[in-house]
Amino acid sequence: MAENSLPSLAETIRIFSLRADKSLGQHFLLDPGLLARIAAAAGRLDGVNVVEIGPGPGGLTRALLETGAAHVTAIEYDQRAVAAITALAATTSRLTIVEADAMKADLSALVAAPRAIVANLPYNIGTLLLVNWLQRAAQFQSMTLMFQLEVAERVCAAPNTSAYGRISVLAQWLCEVTMLMRIPAGAFAPPPKVESALIRLVPRASQPAPEELKLMERLTAAAFGQRRKMLRGALKPLGGEALCARAGIDASRRAETLSVEEFVTLMQTLKTRALDGGGGVIEES
């Protein structure tokens, strides 16, 4: 890549009037050293087709092109950023720009396997994007994602902590999850009001069947929907006390005390009941 011919990231922002748009959740990273560390944290990318969401002025894109990635596909919604990243694409055949809403993009149709996601996600849709990708986790080799710190801590949280919740269970059930680094607000332009963090999710070799995923989503939504309730009350629509008894779990416990493995046990109990003709709901005795 002929990087020497490219303007600096700050100059790129000036040329294309790419001031961060708060409505799009934009906060740009401009430090080449930090961007290189983020790209390296994604692990070995040789021969992998990388998807980046919201490249902005292209700082992380440049860093990803310096890895052994086979190709980088940058998905951008902001037309100003599309123009900026197009200048970068003119310097290499390994970069494709897709002007699209990442929430609606079918990444498996756009990018061939093996594929990985590496992205500084827009704050306003980061969690929604992750939930969408978790439902298709088997399609990705890895996901290395920047979130605001609070969201990253929820994804990585352990049981019996205030951050532990539905997204913790779903993410850790489907992936190996690692907190890689915290990024101070001052590293961004403009600085957000909160710190950020980079996490890496590596999908597990064995992924659940679609019906198991639906049951787990239903189960965790009920369990964490009213966190202060005991399981017998929170899970009442799914069987409450009877469901917990069949799963061997104390119904007086609260959702945040259950391990991911215990949630899997509850889900499998629901599944067994559904296969027996109970529709996934265990009647209270």
ZIBELPE-V384055 format. One record per pair of residues at least 12 apart in sequence whose ideal C-beta (glycine too) atoms are under 10 Angstrom apart, sorted by the first residue. I is the first residue (numbers start at 0). J is the second residue. D is the distance in Angstrom with one decimal. If there is no record, write none. Layout:
# ZIBELPE-V384055
i: (I I)
j: (J J)
d: (D D)
This chain:
# ZIBELPE-V384055
i: (0 0 0 0 0 0 0 0 0 0 1 1 1 2 2 2 2 2 2 2 3 4 4 4 5 5 5 5 5 5 6 6 6 6 7 7 7 7 8 8 8 8 8 8 8 8 8 8 8 8 8 9 9 9 9 9 10 11 11 11 11 11 11 11 11 11 11 11 11 12 12 12 12 12 12 12 12 12 13 14 14 14 14 15 15 15 15 15 15 15 15 15 15 15 16 16 16 17 17 17 17 17 17 17 17 17 18 18 18 19 19 19 19 19 19 19 20 20 20 20 20 20 21 21 21 21 22 22 23 23 23 23 23 23 23 23 23 24 24 24 24 24 24 24 24 24 25 25 25 25 25 25 25 25 25 25 25 25 25 26 26 26 26 26 26 26 26 26 26 26 26 26 26 26 26 26 27 27 27 27 27 27 27 27 27 27 27 27 27 28 28 28 28 28 28 28 28 28 28 28 28 29 29 29 29 29 29 30 30 30 30 30 31 31 31 31 32 33 33 33 33 33 33 33 33 34 34 34 34 34 34 34 34 34 34 35 35 35 35 35 35 35 36 36 36 36 36 37 37 37 37 37 37 37 37 37 37 37 37 37 38 38 38 38 38 38 38 38 38 38 38 38 39 39 39 39 40 40 40 40 40 40 40 40 41 41 41 41 41 41 41 41 41 41 41 41 41 41 41 41 41 42 42 42 42 42 42 42 42 43 43 43 43 43 43 44 44 44 44 44 44 44 44 44 44 44 44 45 45 45 45 46 46 46 46 46 47 47 47 47 47 47 47 47 47 47 47 47 47 47 47 48 48 48 48 48 48 48 48 48 48 48 48 48 48 48 48 49 49 49 49 49 49 49 49 49 49 49 49 49 49 49 49 49 49 49 49 49 50 50 50 50 50 50 50 50 50 50 50 50 50 50 50 50 50 50 50 50 50 50 51 51 51 51 51 51 51 51 51 51 51 51 51 51 51 51 52 52 52 52 52 52 52 52 52 52 52 52 52 52 52 52 52 52 52 52 52 53 53 53 53 53 53 53 53 53 53 53 53 53 53 53 54 54 54 54 54 54 54 54 54 54 54 54 54 54 54 55 55 55 55 55 55 55 55 55 55 56 56 56 56 56 56 56 57 57 57 57 57 57 57 57 57 57 57 58 58 58 59 59 59 59 59 59 60 60 60 60 60 60 60 60 60 60 61 61 61 61 61 62 63 63 63 63 63 64 64 64 64 64 64 66 68 68 68 68 69 69 69 69 70 70 70 70 70 70 70 70 71 71 71 71 71 71 71 71 71 72 72 72 72 72 72 72 72 72 72 72 72 73 73 73 73 73 73 73 73 73 74 74 74 74 74 74 74 74 74 74 74 74 74 75 75 75 75 75 75 76 76 76 76 76 76 76 76 76 76 77 77 78 80 80 81 81 81 81 82 82 83 84 84 85 95 95 97 97 100 101 101 101 101 101 101 101 101 101 102 102 102 102 102 103 104 104 105 105 106 106 106 106 106 107 107 107 107 110 110 112 112 112 113 113 113 113 114 114 114 114 114 115 115 115 115 115 115 115 116 116 116 116 116 116 116 116 116 116 116 117 117 117 117 117 117 117 118 118 118 118 118 119 119 119 119 119 119 119 119 120 120 120 120 120 120 121 122 122 122 122 122 122 122 125 125 125 125 125 125 125 125 126 126 126 126 126 126 128 128 128 129 129 129 129 129 129 129 129 129 129 130 130 130 130 130 132 132 132 132 132 132 133 133 133 133 133 133 133 133 133 133 133 134 134 134 134 134 134 135 135 135 135 136 136 136 136 136 136 136 136 136 136 136 136 137 137 137 137 137 137 137 138 138 139 139 139 139 140 140 141 141 141 141 141 141 142 142 142 142 142 142 142 142 143 143 143 143 143 143 143 144 144 144 144 144 144 145 145 145 145 145 145 145 145 146 146 146 146 146 147 147 147 147 147 147 147 147 148 148 148 148 148 148 148 148 148 148 149 149 149 149 149 150 150 150 150 150 150 151 151 151 151 151 151 151 151 151 151 151 152 152 152 152 152 153 153 153 153 154 154 154 154 154 154 154 154 154 154 154 155 155 155 155 155 155 155 155 155 155 156 156 156 156 156 156 157 157 157 157 158 158 158 158 158 158 158 158 158 159 159 159 159 159 160 161 161 162 163 163 163 163 163 163 163 163 164 164 164 164 164 164 165 165 165 165 165 165 165 165 165 165 165 166 166 167 167 167 167 167 168 168 168 168 168 168 168 168 168 168 168 168 168 168 168 169 169 169 169 169 169 170 170 170 171 171 171 171 171 171 172 172 172 172 172 172 172 172 172 172 172 172 173 173 173 173 173 173 173 173 173 174 174 174 174 174 174 174 175 175 175 175 175 176 176 176 176 177 177 177 177 177 178 178 178 178 179 179 179 179 180 180 180 180 181 181 181 181 182 182 182 182 183 207 207 207 208 210 210 210 210 211 211 211 211 211 212 213 213 213 214 214 214 214 214 214 214 214 214 215 215 215 215 215 215 215 215 216 217 217 217 217 217 218 218 218 218 218 218 218 218 218 218 218 219 219 219 219 219 220 221 221 221 221 221 221 221 222 222 222 222 222 222 222 222 223 223 223 224 224 225 225 226 226 226 227 227 227 228 228 229 229 229 229 229 229 229 230 230 230 230 230 230 230 230 230 230 230 230 230 231 231 231 231 231 231 231 232 232 232 233 233 233 234 234 234 234 234 234 234 235 235 236 237 237 237 237 237 237 237 238 238 238 238 238 238 238 238 238 238 238 238 239 239 239 239 240 240 240 241 241 241 241 241 241 241 242 242 242 242 242 242 242 242 242 243 243 243 243 243 244 244 244 245 245 245 245 245 245 245 246 246 246 246 246 246 246 246 246 246 246 247 247 247 247 248 248 248 248 248 266 268 269)
j: (60 61 64 65 87 90 91 92 93 94 89 90 91 31 61 64 65 87 90 91 90 86 89 90 57 61 86 87 89 90 56 83 86 87 29 31 56 58 27 28 29 30 31 34 55 56 57 58 61 83 188 27 29 56 58 188 56 27 29 55 56 57 58 80 82 83 84 86 87 27 29 55 56 58 79 80 83 188 56 56 82 83 86 56 77 78 79 80 81 82 83 84 85 86 79 82 83 55 56 57 77 79 80 82 83 84 79 188 189 55 56 77 187 188 189 191 55 76 77 79 80 121 122 123 189 191 121 123 53 55 76 77 80 121 122 123 124 53 120 121 122 123 124 125 147 191 53 55 56 77 80 119 121 122 123 187 188 189 191 53 55 119 121 122 145 147 182 184 186 187 188 189 190 191 193 195 53 54 55 56 57 58 59 80 119 186 187 188 189 55 56 58 59 62 119 145 182 186 187 188 195 55 56 58 186 187 188 58 182 186 187 188 58 61 62 65 62 58 59 62 180 182 186 187 197 57 58 59 60 61 62 63 65 119 186 58 59 61 62 63 65 66 62 179 180 182 197 58 59 62 63 117 118 119 143 145 179 180 182 197 51 59 60 61 62 63 64 65 66 68 117 143 62 65 66 143 117 143 177 179 180 197 198 199 59 62 63 66 68 115 116 117 118 140 141 142 143 144 179 197 199 66 115 117 140 141 143 199 201 66 67 68 115 140 141 63 66 67 68 69 71 113 115 117 140 141 143 66 67 68 69 67 68 69 70 113 66 67 68 69 70 71 110 112 113 114 115 117 139 140 141 68 69 70 71 72 93 95 106 109 110 111 112 113 114 115 140 63 64 66 68 69 70 71 72 73 93 94 110 113 114 115 116 117 118 140 141 143 63 70 71 72 73 74 95 97 101 104 106 107 109 110 114 115 116 117 118 132 139 142 63 68 71 72 73 74 75 84 94 96 101 115 116 117 118 119 72 73 74 75 76 101 102 104 106 116 117 118 119 120 121 124 125 128 132 144 145 73 74 75 76 77 80 101 118 119 120 121 124 125 128 145 71 72 73 74 75 77 80 81 83 84 87 94 96 118 119 73 75 77 79 80 83 84 119 121 188 79 80 83 84 86 87 188 73 75 80 83 84 85 86 87 88 94 96 87 119 188 71 73 117 118 119 145 73 75 83 84 87 88 91 94 96 117 84 87 90 91 94 117 93 94 115 117 118 87 88 90 91 93 94 117 93 94 115 117 93 111 113 114 91 92 93 94 95 110 111 114 87 88 91 93 94 95 96 110 117 93 94 95 96 97 104 106 109 110 111 114 116 85 87 88 94 95 96 97 98 118 95 96 97 98 99 100 101 104 106 109 110 116 118 96 97 98 99 100 101 97 98 99 100 101 102 103 104 121 124 98 121 98 96 98 96 97 98 99 96 98 96 96 98 98 109 110 109 110 124 116 118 120 121 124 127 128 131 132 121 124 127 128 131 131 128 131 135 138 131 132 135 138 139 135 137 138 139 138 139 138 139 140 138 139 140 141 138 139 140 141 142 139 140 141 142 143 199 201 128 129 132 138 139 140 141 142 143 144 200 141 142 143 144 145 197 199 142 143 144 145 146 143 144 145 146 182 187 195 197 144 145 146 147 150 195 145 145 146 147 150 191 193 195 144 145 146 147 150 151 154 195 146 147 150 153 154 166 142 144 146 142 144 146 150 154 166 169 170 198 200 165 166 169 170 216 144 170 173 174 200 202 154 166 169 170 172 173 174 200 202 212 216 169 173 209 212 213 216 173 202 206 212 169 170 172 173 174 200 201 202 203 206 207 212 173 202 203 204 205 206 207 202 206 174 200 201 202 201 202 174 175 199 200 201 202 170 174 176 198 199 200 201 202 177 179 197 198 199 200 201 179 196 197 198 199 200 179 180 182 187 195 196 197 198 182 195 196 197 198 182 184 191 192 193 194 195 196 178 181 182 183 184 191 193 194 195 196 162 193 194 195 196 162 166 193 195 196 198 176 178 179 180 181 182 194 195 196 197 198 167 178 181 196 198 165 166 167 170 166 167 169 170 171 174 176 178 196 198 200 167 170 171 176 177 178 179 196 198 200 168 170 171 176 178 255 171 255 258 259 171 254 255 256 257 258 259 261 262 253 255 256 257 258 255 226 255 255 223 226 254 255 256 257 258 259 219 222 223 226 254 255 215 216 218 219 220 221 222 223 224 254 262 219 223 219 223 255 259 262 215 216 218 219 222 223 254 255 257 258 259 261 262 263 266 212 215 216 219 259 262 198 200 259 200 203 258 259 260 262 203 206 207 211 212 215 219 259 260 262 263 266 200 202 203 205 206 207 212 215 259 198 199 200 201 202 203 206 199 200 201 202 203 198 199 200 201 197 198 199 200 201 196 197 198 199 196 197 198 199 195 196 197 198 194 195 196 197 194 195 196 197 195 263 266 270 270 270 273 274 279 263 266 267 269 270 266 266 270 279 237 265 266 267 268 269 270 273 279 259 262 263 265 266 267 269 270 266 236 237 266 269 279 234 237 242 254 262 263 265 266 268 269 279 254 257 262 265 266 233 233 234 235 236 237 239 254 234 237 253 254 255 257 262 265 253 254 255 236 254 253 254 253 254 255 253 254 255 253 254 243 249 250 251 252 253 254 242 243 246 248 249 250 251 252 253 254 256 257 265 243 244 249 250 251 252 283 250 251 253 250 253 254 246 248 250 254 265 269 281 280 283 280 265 268 269 272 279 280 281 250 265 268 269 272 277 279 280 281 282 283 284 280 281 282 283 281 283 284 268 272 280 281 282 283 284 265 268 269 272 279 280 281 282 283 261 264 265 268 281 268 281 284 264 265 268 269 271 272 281 261 262 263 264 265 266 267 268 269 271 281 261 264 265 268 261 262 264 265 268 279 281 281)
d: (10.0 7.4 5.1 7.2 8.2 5.4 4.8 10.0 7.8 8.6 9.3 4.8 8.0 9.5 6.5 8.4 8.1 9.1 7.6 9.6 9.9 9.8 9.5 6.7 8.4 7.5 7.3 6.6 9.6 6.7 9.3 9.5 8.1 10.0 8.1 9.0 9.3 9.7 7.3 8.4 4.5 8.8 7.8 8.7 8.7 4.9 7.2 4.9 8.1 9.3 8.8 9.4 6.1 8.3 10.0 7.9 9.1 9.7 9.4 9.1 4.4 6.7 8.7 9.6 9.9 5.3 9.1 7.5 8.5 7.0 8.1 8.3 5.2 9.9 9.4 9.7 7.8 7.7 9.8 9.4 9.0 7.5 8.4 7.5 9.9 9.8 5.4 7.5 9.3 5.3 4.3 9.3 9.6 8.2 6.2 9.3 9.5 6.8 5.6 9.7 7.9 5.0 6.0 8.4 5.6 9.9 8.6 9.3 8.4 7.8 9.8 9.7 8.4 7.0 5.6 9.5 9.9 9.8 6.5 8.4 9.3 9.5 9.4 8.9 8.8 9.7 9.8 7.8 7.8 9.5 6.9 6.0 9.1 5.8 9.2 7.2 8.9 8.2 8.0 3.5 3.9 3.6 6.6 7.6 9.3 9.1 7.2 6.3 10.0 7.4 8.3 9.5 6.4 8.4 9.3 9.4 9.7 8.9 9.8 10.0 8.7 7.8 8.6 7.1 9.3 9.2 9.9 8.5 9.2 4.1 7.3 6.6 7.5 5.0 10.0 7.9 9.6 9.7 4.8 5.9 9.6 6.8 9.5 9.5 8.1 9.9 6.4 5.0 8.2 8.3 9.3 5.4 6.7 9.4 6.0 8.2 7.8 6.2 6.0 7.8 9.1 9.5 7.6 5.9 8.4 8.2 5.6 8.1 9.9 6.2 9.5 9.6 7.2 7.6 7.3 9.7 9.6 8.9 9.6 9.0 9.2 7.4 6.0 10.0 10.0 9.8 4.9 5.4 9.1 7.1 4.2 8.8 9.4 9.0 9.9 9.8 9.5 9.0 5.0 9.7 7.0 9.1 8.5 9.2 7.4 9.8 8.8 9.3 6.3 6.7 9.0 7.5 9.6 7.6 7.4 7.3 8.5 8.0 8.5 6.1 10.0 6.8 9.5 8.9 3.9 5.2 8.9 6.9 5.5 8.7 6.8 8.6 8.3 9.5 7.6 9.9 8.7 6.1 9.4 4.9 6.8 6.1 9.6 6.8 9.9 9.6 8.0 7.7 8.9 6.6 8.9 4.7 9.9 9.7 6.7 9.0 4.0 9.7 9.1 9.1 7.1 9.6 8.1 9.6 8.6 6.2 7.5 7.3 8.3 8.4 7.3 9.8 10.0 9.8 9.8 7.4 4.6 5.7 4.3 8.2 9.3 9.5 6.5 7.9 8.8 8.9 9.5 7.7 3.5 7.5 7.8 7.0 8.0 5.2 9.8 7.0 8.8 8.0 5.6 6.1 8.6 9.8 9.9 9.0 5.1 6.8 5.1 9.6 9.9 6.0 8.5 7.2 5.5 4.9 7.9 6.9 9.8 9.6 9.8 9.4 4.9 5.6 7.3 6.7 4.8 7.6 9.3 5.5 9.2 7.9 4.6 8.1 7.1 4.9 7.1 9.2 9.6 9.9 8.2 9.9 7.4 5.5 7.5 5.5 9.3 9.6 9.8 9.4 9.9 9.6 7.9 5.2 8.1 6.7 9.9 9.2 9.1 8.7 5.5 10.0 7.5 5.5 6.2 7.2 4.8 7.5 7.5 9.7 8.5 9.2 6.4 10.0 6.1 7.2 4.8 7.1 8.7 9.4 9.4 10.0 9.9 10.0 7.6 5.9 5.2 8.4 9.8 8.1 5.4 8.2 9.2 4.7 9.8 8.5 9.3 7.1 8.9 4.0 8.2 6.0 7.5 8.9 9.1 6.8 9.9 8.6 10.0 8.4 7.5 6.3 7.3 7.8 7.6 7.0 6.5 6.8 6.7 5.1 9.0 9.7 9.7 9.9 8.8 10.0 4.2 8.0 5.6 9.5 6.5 9.1 8.3 5.2 8.5 9.4 8.2 8.3 8.6 9.5 7.8 7.7 9.2 5.3 7.6 8.1 7.8 9.4 9.7 9.4 7.0 5.3 7.8 9.8 8.9 9.4 7.7 9.5 8.1 6.1 4.9 9.5 8.1 4.7 9.0 9.0 9.8 10.0 8.5 10.0 9.4 9.1 7.0 7.4 5.9 8.8 5.5 9.7 9.8 6.4 6.2 9.0 9.8 6.8 9.3 9.6 9.9 6.8 9.6 9.8 9.6 9.0 9.3 8.8 9.9 6.1 9.8 8.1 10.0 8.8 6.1 6.1 6.4 9.1 7.2 9.8 8.2 8.7 7.4 8.8 8.6 9.7 9.7 8.7 5.2 7.4 6.8 7.7 8.4 9.5 9.7 9.4 8.6 6.2 5.1 7.4 9.6 9.5 8.6 9.9 7.8 4.7 7.9 6.2 9.6 8.3 6.2 5.1 9.7 8.6 10.0 9.9 8.6 8.2 6.7 7.2 5.3 7.1 9.7 9.3 9.5 8.2 4.8 8.1 5.6 8.5 5.1 5.6 8.1 7.7 9.5 9.8 8.7 6.6 7.4 6.1 7.8 9.9 8.5 9.9 7.3 6.9 5.4 6.9 9.0 9.9 9.7 8.5 9.7 8.9 9.6 7.2 9.3 9.3 6.2 9.1 5.0 9.9 9.7 10.0 10.0 5.4 9.7 9.7 8.5 8.5 6.2 9.2 9.1 9.9 8.6 8.5 8.1 7.2 9.5 6.1 9.0 10.0 10.0 6.1 6.5 6.7 7.2 9.6 9.6 9.5 9.2 9.8 9.3 7.7 7.8 7.0 7.9 6.9 9.8 4.8 8.9 9.3 9.8 7.2 8.7 8.0 9.7 8.5 4.9 9.5 6.8 5.9 6.5 9.3 9.9 6.0 4.6 4.7 7.0 7.3 9.8 9.5 8.9 9.6 6.8 9.8 6.1 9.1 7.6 4.5 7.1 6.8 8.9 8.3 8.0 4.7 7.8 9.1 9.6 9.4 8.3 7.7 5.8 6.8 10.0 10.0 8.2 4.1 9.2 8.9 8.8 8.0 8.6 5.7 5.9 6.2 9.1 9.0 9.5 10.0 9.5 7.7 5.4 8.3 7.0 8.6 8.5 7.3 8.1 5.0 7.3 6.0 9.2 9.9 9.9 7.6 9.6 5.7 8.3 8.6 6.7 9.6 8.2 9.8 7.7 6.8 7.9 8.3 7.1 7.3 9.0 7.2 9.5 8.1 9.3 7.2 7.3 9.0 9.0 8.8 9.9 9.6 9.7 8.4 9.4 9.8 8.6 5.7 6.2 8.9 5.3 7.3 8.0 8.7 8.6 9.7 8.9 8.7 8.6 6.4 9.5 8.6 9.8 9.2 9.3 9.9 9.6 9.1 9.6 4.6 6.0 7.7 9.3 4.0 7.7 6.0 9.4 9.4 8.8 5.9 9.0 9.1 9.4 4.5 9.6 8.2 9.7 9.1 8.3 8.8 5.9 7.7 7.7 8.7 9.3 6.2 6.7 5.0 7.5 9.7 7.6 9.7 8.5 7.1 4.4 8.0 8.0 9.5 7.4 6.7 7.5 4.8 7.9 9.5 9.7 9.4 7.2 5.9 7.8 7.2 9.5 9.5 6.9 9.8 5.6 7.3 5.2 8.1 10.0 6.6 6.3 8.2 6.9 9.8 9.6 6.9 9.0 5.0 7.4 5.5 7.8 9.7 6.4 8.3 9.8 9.4 9.9 6.0 4.3 5.9 4.8 7.8 6.7 8.8 9.7 9.0 9.5 8.0 9.5 9.0 8.2 9.1 9.6 6.4 9.2 9.9 8.3 9.7 9.2 7.4 3.6 7.6 5.1 9.2 7.8 9.8 7.2 9.3 8.9 5.4 6.0 8.8 5.7 6.4 9.1 4.9 8.1 9.3 6.1 8.5 9.2 5.9 7.8 7.3 8.0 8.0 5.4 7.6 4.8 10.0 8.5 6.1 9.6 9.4 9.5 8.7 9.5 10.0 9.0 9.0 9.9 8.8 9.7 9.9 9.3 6.4 6.0 6.3 5.4 8.0 8.6 9.6 9.6 6.4 5.7 9.4 9.5 7.3 9.4 7.7 9.2 8.9 9.8 8.5 5.0 8.9 9.1 9.9 9.8 8.1 9.3 5.0 7.8 8.0 7.2 9.5 8.2 9.4 4.3 6.5 9.8 7.7 4.7 8.6 8.6 9.7 8.7 9.3 9.1 9.3 9.1 7.9 9.9 7.5 9.8 8.9 5.2 8.4 8.2 8.7 10.0 8.1 9.0 5.5 9.6 5.2 9.0 9.8 8.5 6.8 7.2 6.5 9.1 9.2 8.9 6.4 9.3 9.1 9.6 9.4 5.0 9.9 9.6 8.1 9.7 7.7 9.6 9.1 6.7 9.2 5.2 8.9 7.1 6.6 8.8 8.0 6.3 6.4 10.0 6.7 7.5 8.2 9.1 9.8 9.8 8.8 4.0 5.8 5.2 6.3 9.6 8.3 7.2 4.6 8.1 6.7 6.4 7.5 5.4 8.2 9.5 6.5 4.9 8.0 8.0 6.2 7.9 5.4 8.4 7.7 4.5 6.1 5.6 9.3 6.9 5.0 9.1 5.8 7.3 4.9 8.0 6.7 4.3 6.5 6.6 8.1 8.8 8.4 9.8 9.0 7.2 7.9 9.6 9.3 8.8 6.3 8.0 9.3 6.3 9.2 9.8 10.0 9.2 9.1 9.1 5.0 8.7 9.7 5.2 5.8 7.5 6.4 9.9 6.9 7.7 8.8 4.8 9.8 8.9 9.5 9.5 9.0 7.2 8.8 8.0 7.6 7.5 6.6 9.1 9.5 6.7 9.7 5.8 5.5 9.5 6.4 9.3 7.8 9.7 6.6 9.4 8.8 10.0 5.9 5.5 8.3 6.1 5.8 9.7 8.7 6.2 8.9 8.6 3.8 8.9 7.5 7.5 8.1 9.4 5.0 7.7 9.7 8.8 9.6 8.7 6.7 6.3 6.5 7.2 9.7 9.9 7.1 8.3 9.3 9.0 6.4 5.1 6.7 6.0 9.1 8.3 5.4 9.7 7.0 7.8 5.0 7.4 5.6 6.9 6.7 9.1 7.9 8.5 6.6 9.7 9.3 3.9 6.8 9.2 9.2 8.8 9.9 9.8 9.7 7.8 6.3 10.0 9.8 8.0 8.6 7.8 9.5 9.3 10.0 7.7 7.2 8.5 9.6 6.4 9.2 7.1 5.8 7.1 10.0 9.5 8.4 7.6 7.4 8.6 8.7 5.7 3.0 7.0 6.9 9.8 9.8 8.0 9.9 6.0 9.1 6.2 8.1 9.7 9.4 9.6 4.6 6.7 5.3 5.6 6.7 6.1 6.9 7.9 9.9 8.4 4.6 9.8 9.0 10.0 10.0 7.5 8.7 9.3 9.5 8.8 8.6 9.6 9.1 5.1 9.4 8.2 7.8 6.6 7.8 9.7 9.8 5.0 4.9 9.0 7.9 4.3 8.7 9.7 9.5 9.0 7.1 9.7 8.8 5.9 9.5 6.9 6.6 8.9 9.8 7.7 7.6)
